[in-house]
Amino acid sequence: MGGDREPRREDRIFSSFADDPEMRELIGYFVEDLPQRTRSLEEAWEAADLGSLRRIAHQLKGAAGGYGFDSIGQAAGELEACARDAPAGEDRVRSIECQVRRLIDLCSRAAADMRAD
């Protein structure tokens, strides 16, 4: 019922530069690379490689911000900080996992939303 509805435009993930003809091709390259970035995040998480998680999140934060995907950049920054600063323990693991899943979801949605247009 509620899960079958089409996402509202304001719920979709778009680049703030989507209407800039000079950025359109570059944004396309960034979006095409998102599935590989999400795979890298998943692999780093599964390997418990916090160094790689921080590095991937840091790179994604910069790239996403540069291409106008502010929500992805913000989520990547939060993951980077959590992986770097959260105190060790079970809460840290849960928090990092939540951040990884959130970032992967945003990247997947952005890729799907850009393909839909």
Residue pairs with C-beta under 8 A, 6 or more apart in sequence:
7 113
12 109
12 113
12 116
13 69
13 71
13 72
13 106
13 109
13 110
13 113
14 69
14 110
14 113
14 114
15 23
15 27
15 67
15 68
15 69
15 114
16 68
16 69
16 70
17 23
17 27
17 67
17 68
18 24
18 27
18 68
23 67
23 68
26 67
27 67
27 68
27 114
28 114
30 63
30 64
30 67
30 69
31 110
31 111
31 114
31 115
32 111
34 107
34 108
34 110
34 111
35 107
35 108
35 111
37 56
37 60
37 107
38 103
38 104
38 107
38 108
40 52
40 56
41 53
41 56
41 57
41 100
41 103
41 104
42 100
42 104
43 52
44 50
44 52
44 53
44 56
45 53
45 96
45 97
45 100
50 83
50 96
53 79
53 83
53 96
53 100
54 80
54 83
54 84
57 76
57 77
57 79
57 80
57 83
57 103
58 76
58 80
60 72
60 73
60 76
60 103
60 107
61 73
61 76
61 77
61 80
62 73
64 70
64 72
64 73
64 76
65 73
69 110
71 106
72 103
72 106
72 107
72 110
75 99
75 102
75 103
75 106
76 103
78 99
79 96
79 99
79 100
79 102
79 103
82 92
82 95
82 96
82 99
83 96
83 99
86 92
86 95
86 96
